[in-house]
Amino acid sequence: MSLAELPLKRPRPARAGRALQKGEQTKAAIVDAALGLATQIGLEGLSIGALAEVTQMSKSGVFAHFGSREELQISVVREYHTRFEDEVFYPAMQQPRGLPRLRALFDNWMKRTSIEIDSGCIYISGAVEFDDRTGPVRDALVGSVKTWLAAMRRAVAFAKDEGHLRADADEDQLLFEIHGLILALHYEARFLKNPGSIARANAGFDNILKLYGADAAPARPVKSNKSVKSPKE
């Protein structure tokens, strides 16, 4: 799913070009403030009233740009994903396909994660807030995360194609392990405040590359236990 497919109701365009530009600038400033607020208190903590106070606007002025709290939350998700792409994805695309690009993606992801240890991550906090809920906000979060993980998976596949990883490497398993490092880092560094967490995450990535590298011995196939059901089933 691309960002363009996320369920966002767009505001009607202004009649005049100048008014449209001013309206877009105001909305961008509101979204920027909302994103900063959401990293601290979560998407669920966002409200038209709280944002009006932060931006020193009237509630009606903020509401006019979004129409609802839900649309405000979705706009924040979209903005977060755009910034994530600009900082993590696009710079890595300058690297050659294969291991250089995969490393660059992980390195950029780690740089952003290191900053978010203090500021907070919308993807992490959003998953906690909306994991067992339904609706457009959850759909926007899931769509954004899946878009990013799909890009990482393609990078893994390209590394296999280039002969940098074993031909029998399970792409989904490798992606799972890389994603797991980021999630563990957030928990260890942000919640437990354990020193050295960033270094251990980087070491974990190096270990993954050694395990799945082209010169490594074939790994045992991953077996799925289909008989085990989740608590929600």
N, C-alpha and C positions, 0 to 999 in steps of 0.2 A: 504494500500500500504506500503510495506517495503522499507527501504532505498535502498536495492539491485535493486528495480524496478524503481528507479528514473532515468530519461533520461540523463545519463552521458556517453559520449564517452570516453572510457578508452584509455590511451596512449599505444602504442605497447611496449611489454616487451623488455628490453635490451638484447643483445646477451649473455653477461657475467653476472654471479651472482653478482660480485663486482660492476659492472657498474650499474646494476639494483638497488642495495642497495643505491648507491650514488645518483642515479637519484630520487629514492623515498624520500630520505632525503631532497634533494634540493626542490622537489615539496612540501613536507610537510612544509618546512620552508616558501615557497612562499604562501601557503594556509593560514598558521598561520598569516603572515603579512597581507594578503588580508582580513582575518576575522577581524583583529584589525582595519583595515582601513574602512571596511564596516560598523562596528558598529558606526563609527563617521560620515561617509558621505553617507551611504546607498549602496545597491548593484548597483544602477544605477551610483553611483559616481566612481565605480571601472573601471579602464582601464589598459591595458597592460603597457602604458607609466608611469602612476602614480605608479604602483606596481614596475616597474623596478627602479624607482627613490628611493622608500622606501627601497627596498632590495639591492640597489646598484648593480643591474645586468643590462645586456643589454636587450633591448626590445626583440631581437631575442631569448635570453636565456629564458626569461619568456614565450614567445609565444610557444617555442618548447615543453613546458610541458603541454600546454592546447590547443593550436591550434586556440582558439578564445576567445573573451571576454565573450561570453555566457557560454562556458565550464568552464571558471574561476569562474563565478558567481555561477554556479551549484555546483562546488567543494566546494565553501564557504558555501553554504546551507547545503551540506552533512556534512561538518566538524562541523558546528554549531549544527546540530541535533545530531551528535555523542557525542559531549560534553554535550549537554542537557541531553541525555540519561544517560551518566556517572554520572552526578551530581544530577539529579532529579529522574530518573526512577529506575535504578539498586539499589541504596541504599535503596529505599523504599520497594523493593521486599524482603528485609530481614525481614520485619514485617509480622505478621500473616495476612491472608486474612480478609477482613472486614474493620471495622472502623479504626483499627491501621494502615493498609496500606494506606487507603484513606487519613488519616491525614498526614501520612509521605509524600505522594505524594504532597499534598498541601503545607506542611511546606517546603519541598525541593524546590518546585516551587517558593514559596515566597522568600526564601533565594536568589535564582538566580535572581528573579525579583528585589530584593532590590539592588543588585549589578548593574543590568542593568539600574536602574534609572539614574545612572551616565554615564555608558558606552554605553547604547543603546541596543536594541533588534532587531535581524534580522527578527524575525517573525512579529513584530509590524511595523517596518519601511518597510519591504518587502510587507506587506499587503497594505500599503499606495501607494507604488510605482507600484505594479503590480495588484491591485484589478480589474482594468478594461482593462487589457491587456491579451493577449494569448501568448503561447509559452512555451518552455521547462523550463525556469527559474521560471515562475509562477507555472507550473506543479510541479516542485521540491519543491517549498515553500508549495503549497497546500498539496502535498503528505506527507510532513514532519509534518505539523500541524495536519492533519487528523490522522496520525499514533499516535501522542501523545494524541489527544483527545479520540481516540478509547481506548487507555490504561487507561485513566481516567474513561471512561464509564464502562470498565470492572471492575475497582475497585469499582465503585458505585454498579454495579450488584452483586459483591461478598459481599458487605456490606449488601445488601438486603437478599442474600442467607443465610448469617450468622445471620440474625435477628437483625442486628444493625440499620437498617433503615426500615421504614414502607414498608409493602409488596406492598402497592398501590402507592409507590413513583414513579413518572415519571422520569426515568433515564435520558432521554434527557433534561428535564426541569432542573433537578438538575445539570447536567453538564453545561448547558447554564448559570446558575446562578454562578457557581464556575468560569467558564471562564470569565464571566462578571466582577467579582471582580478583576481579574488580569488585564484586559483591563482598567478598571476604575482606578486602582492603577497607571498604566503607565501614564495615562492622568493627573491624579490629582498630582502625585508626580513629574513627569518629565517635563510636560508642564506647569501646573499651579503653581508648587512648593508649594503646600499646605502642611503645617506640619501636622503630625499625620495621614497621608494617609495609612501608613503600618499598624498601629494599627486598623484603621477602616476596612481595608481589612480582617485582622485576626478576628475582631469582626463579620464581615459579614459572614465569614465561620462558625463561631460558631452559628450564627443565622440560617444558612441553616441547620446545623445538628440538631438544636432544632426543626425546622419546619418539617424536614423529619425523625426525630428520631423515633425509634420503639414505644416510649411511647406517641408520639404526636398524636393529633386528625387528622383524615383523611382530606386531603386538597380538595378543589374544583377542579374538572378536568380542565385542560388547554384547552381552546377552540381556535382553529385556524380559522382565518378569511380568507378563501380561495378567497374571492372576492377582497381582497386588492392586487393590483399588484405593483411590484417594478417599480421605474422610468425607468428601462432598458427594461421592458417588452413591 
